[in-house]
Amino acid sequence: MEQKIKQDEKGNLGRNIREARLAMGIGQTDLVRLLDLQGVPITRESLVKIERGIQHVQVKQLKAIKKALDITYEQLFE
């Protein structure tokens, strides 16, 4: 069973992912493709829910997002 990271009630993790993605100038579909290239399949719909803070993030997804966006865990969780 894949371990999941719960988002806090404010959805900070999802918001930080979205802000980092937008800062890089890439769309959700592009991020989904980058994750797929790392062997971490995710749907755009799941990414939307993660960014909105209504879906938990799997550990492997978070690692792939961190790598694709070239950011630190501190930036993701602040």
N, CA, C and O of each residue as an XYZ file, in Angstrom:
312
protein
N       0.851     -1.192      0.000
C       0.000      0.000      0.000
C       0.888      1.244      0.000
O       1.794      1.375      0.823
N       0.618      2.134     -0.917
C       1.410      3.351     -1.050
C       1.094      4.318      0.081
O      -0.067      4.566      0.407
N       2.148      4.854      0.664
C       1.993      5.824      1.733
C       1.535      7.158      1.160
O       2.006      7.580      0.104
N       0.618      7.821      1.857
C       0.099      9.097      1.390
C       0.400     10.181      2.416
O       0.468      9.927      3.619
N       0.575     11.371      1.917
C       0.811     12.527      2.765
C      -0.468     13.339      2.787
O      -0.965     13.766      1.745
N      -1.000     13.550      3.989
C      -2.228     14.323      4.118
C      -1.910     15.805      4.025
O      -0.903     16.280      4.552
N      -2.786     16.521      3.347
C      -2.640     17.967      3.275
C      -3.280     18.583      4.512
O      -4.235     18.042      5.069
N      -2.742     19.718      4.929
C      -3.361     20.391      6.064
C      -4.667     21.037      5.614
O      -4.974     21.076      4.422
N      -5.425     21.538      6.573
C      -6.746     22.074      6.260
C      -6.696     23.300      5.352
O      -7.699     23.644      4.728
N      -5.551     23.957      5.271
C      -5.418     25.133      4.410
C      -4.993     24.759      2.993
O      -5.032     25.604      2.099
N      -4.589     23.512      2.773
C      -4.169     23.083      1.450
C      -2.854     23.697      1.008
O      -2.637     23.914     -0.185
N      -1.968     23.980      1.968
C      -0.707     24.644      1.641
C       0.151     23.849      0.667
O       0.759     24.426     -0.235
N       0.207     22.548      0.837
C       1.030     21.724     -0.047
C       0.553     21.864     -1.492
O       1.356     22.111     -2.392
N      -0.720     21.711     -1.708
C      -1.275     21.842     -3.047
C      -1.064     23.227     -3.628
O      -0.722     23.373     -4.801
N      -1.268     24.236     -2.805
C      -1.064     25.615     -3.258
C       0.397     25.839     -3.643
O       0.682     26.481     -4.654
N       1.314     25.317     -2.849
C       2.735     25.484     -3.136
C       3.136     24.761     -4.422
O       3.967     25.258     -5.182
N       2.551     23.600     -4.662
C       2.811     22.881     -5.917
C       2.334     23.728     -7.086
O       3.049     23.901     -8.073
N       1.136     24.248     -6.969
C       0.568     25.067     -8.051
C       1.422     26.306     -8.305
O       1.722     26.630     -9.454
N       1.812     26.997     -7.238
C       2.609     28.212     -7.393
C       3.963     27.911     -8.034
O       4.430     28.668     -8.884
N       4.591     26.812     -7.630
C       5.884     26.440     -8.218
C       5.723     26.088     -9.695
O       6.560     26.444    -10.524
N       4.640     25.389    -10.009
C       4.374     25.019    -11.404
C       4.163     26.258    -12.260
O       4.708     26.362    -13.359
N       3.376     27.190    -11.759
C       3.109     28.418    -12.505
C       4.371     29.268    -12.638
O       4.589     29.900    -13.671
N       5.198     29.285    -11.601
C       6.448     30.044    -11.646
C       7.377     29.513    -12.739
O       8.155     30.265    -13.326
N       7.284     28.208    -13.001
C       8.084     27.610    -14.077
C       7.435     27.805    -15.446
O       8.054     27.545    -16.478
N       6.197     28.259    -15.445
C       5.496     28.497    -16.698
C       5.033     27.235    -17.394
O       4.939     27.194    -18.621
N       4.742     26.193    -16.605
C       4.249     24.961    -17.217
C       2.810     24.686    -16.783
O       2.407     25.013    -15.667
N       2.059     24.086    -17.679
C       0.668     23.767    -17.398
C       0.535     22.443    -16.670
O       1.504     21.701    -16.509
N      -0.672     22.165    -16.239
C      -0.931     20.912    -15.523
C      -0.653     19.707    -16.406
O      -0.079     18.720    -15.945
N      -1.048     19.776    -17.655
C      -0.818     18.656    -18.571
C       0.681     18.413    -18.743
O       1.125     17.267    -18.814
N       1.454     19.488    -18.809
C       2.907     19.350    -18.937
C       3.511     18.678    -17.702
O       4.391     17.826    -17.821
N       3.035     19.066    -16.521
C       3.552     18.448    -15.299
C       3.180     16.971    -15.254
O       3.991     16.138    -14.849
N       1.970     16.648    -15.664
C       1.540     15.244    -15.711
C       2.474     14.445    -16.625
O       2.853     13.321    -16.297
N       2.840     15.020    -17.758
C       3.754     14.345    -18.691
C       5.140     14.157    -18.065
O       5.756     13.103    -18.223
N       5.629     15.183    -17.354
C       6.935     15.073    -16.705
C       6.936     13.971    -15.647
O       7.920     13.247    -15.498
N       5.834     13.851    -14.920
C       5.730     12.797    -13.905
C       5.684     11.428    -14.576
O       6.296     10.471    -14.101
N       4.957     11.347    -15.680
C       4.859     10.085    -16.414
C       6.238      9.650    -16.923
O       6.556      8.460    -16.914
N       7.043     10.599    -17.361
C       8.391     10.278    -17.823
C       9.263      9.720    -16.695
O      10.221      8.989    -16.948
N       8.926     10.066    -15.461
C       9.641      9.541    -14.294
C       9.055      8.204    -13.834
O       9.513      7.627    -12.848
N       8.051      7.720    -14.544
C       7.428      6.454    -14.171
C       6.380      6.579    -13.092
O       6.045      5.602    -12.422
N       5.858      7.787    -12.921
C       4.828      8.045    -11.917
C       3.569      8.522    -12.638
O       3.375      9.722    -12.833
N       2.721      7.579    -13.032
C       1.505      7.974    -13.745
C       0.522      8.673    -12.805
O       0.280      8.229    -11.683
N      -0.027      9.762    -13.292
C      -1.025     10.525    -12.539
C      -1.925     11.184    -13.578
O      -1.457     11.570    -14.649
N      -3.184     11.311    -13.276
C      -4.092     11.979    -14.207
C      -4.090     13.480    -13.923
O      -3.745     13.926    -12.829
N      -4.478     14.229    -14.925
C      -4.584     15.670    -14.734
C      -5.632     15.976    -13.667
O      -5.476     16.913    -12.884
N      -6.694     15.184    -13.643
C      -7.754     15.380    -12.653
C      -7.222     15.194    -11.238
O      -7.603     15.934    -10.331
N      -6.344     14.212    -11.042
C      -5.743     14.005     -9.723
C      -4.848     15.178     -9.353
O      -4.846     15.622     -8.205
N      -4.092     15.678    -10.316
C      -3.235     16.835    -10.049
C      -4.068     18.047     -9.650
O      -3.701     18.783     -8.734
N      -5.180     18.254    -10.332
C      -6.077     19.363     -9.987
C      -6.534     19.231     -8.537
O      -6.524     20.209     -7.788
N      -6.935     18.025     -8.142
C      -7.408     17.806     -6.773
C      -6.288     18.009     -5.762
O      -6.522     18.553     -4.683
N      -5.081     17.583     -6.095
C      -3.936     17.790     -5.209
C      -3.680     19.284     -5.043
O      -3.492     19.761     -3.924
N      -3.673     20.019     -6.145
C      -3.425     21.459     -6.089
C      -4.519     22.186     -5.317
O      -4.250     23.210     -4.688
N      -5.725     21.685     -5.352
C      -6.828     22.305     -4.608
C      -6.841     21.889     -3.139
O      -7.594     22.441     -2.337
N      -6.005     20.916     -2.796
C      -5.930     20.480     -1.406
C      -7.010     19.519     -0.994
O      -7.274     19.359      0.197
N      -7.654     18.864     -1.968
C      -8.749     17.945     -1.629
C      -8.371     16.487     -1.854
O      -9.193     15.594     -1.651
N      -7.136     16.241     -2.271
C      -6.669     14.867     -2.444
C      -5.289     14.742     -1.811
O      -4.436     15.618     -1.956
N      -5.091     13.637     -1.111
C      -3.781     13.372     -0.519
C      -2.782     13.039     -1.612
O      -3.147     12.599     -2.702
N      -1.519     13.258     -1.298
C      -0.449     13.032     -2.264
C       0.302     11.761     -1.883
O       0.685     11.588     -0.726
N       0.513     10.880     -2.844
C       1.327      9.697     -2.593
C       2.787     10.133     -2.511
O       3.200     11.087     -3.170
N       3.556      9.426     -1.696
C       4.964      9.766     -1.508
C       5.706      9.772     -2.838
O       6.481     10.689     -3.109
N       5.476      8.755     -3.673
C       6.175      8.706     -4.963
C       5.769      9.876     -5.850
O       6.589     10.379     -6.618
N       4.507     10.319     -5.756
C       4.066     11.477     -6.530
C       4.774     12.737     -6.058
O       5.214     13.553     -6.867
N       4.880     12.888     -4.748
C       5.522     14.074     -4.195
C       6.994     14.139     -4.587
O       7.505     15.207     -4.925
N       7.670     13.001     -4.541
C       9.081     12.963     -4.949
C       9.230     13.363     -6.410
O      10.132     14.121     -6.764
N       8.342     12.851     -7.256
C       8.408     13.158     -8.687
C       8.068     14.628     -8.952
O       8.690     15.263     -9.804
N       7.095     15.164     -8.234
C       6.732     16.579     -8.381
C       7.901     17.457     -7.968
O       8.229     18.428     -8.650
N       8.527     17.116     -6.853
C       9.692     17.870     -6.368
C      10.789     17.894     -7.423
O      11.380     18.939     -7.693
N      11.052     16.743     -8.012
C      12.098     16.641     -9.030
C      11.712     17.414    -10.288
O      12.534     18.148    -10.837
N      10.481     17.257    -10.746
C      10.035     17.913    -11.980
C      10.039     19.433    -11.847
O      10.354     20.145    -12.800
N       9.687     19.926    -10.662
C       9.624     21.368    -10.448
C      10.943     21.941     -9.928
O      11.088     23.155     -9.782
N      11.897     21.059     -9.652
C      13.219     21.468     -9.174
C      13.117     22.374     -7.951
O      13.685     23.466     -7.910
N      12.374     21.885     -6.955
C      12.210     22.639     -5.714
C      12.541     21.741     -4.534
O      12.720     20.533     -4.693
N      12.622     22.330     -3.360
C      12.955     21.588     -2.149
C      11.682     21.180     -1.416
O      10.601     21.715     -1.663
N      11.839     20.224     -0.515
C      10.695     19.841      0.320
C      10.275     21.014      1.200
O       9.089     21.192      1.478
N      11.245     21.812      1.637
C      10.919     22.982      2.459
C       9.995     23.934      1.705
O       9.053     24.477      2.281
N      10.267     24.136      0.410
C       9.405     25.004     -0.391
C       8.019     24.404     -0.549
O       7.029     25.135     -0.597
N       7.937     23.104     -0.628
C       6.634     22.461     -0.774
C       5.795     22.573      0.484
O       4.574     22.709      0.407
N       6.442     22.516      1.653
C       5.693     22.451      2.900
C       5.595     23.764      3.666
O       4.995     23.805      4.740
N       6.179     24.845      3.130
C       6.116     26.108      3.889
C       4.761     26.748      3.815
O       4.548     27.811      4.397
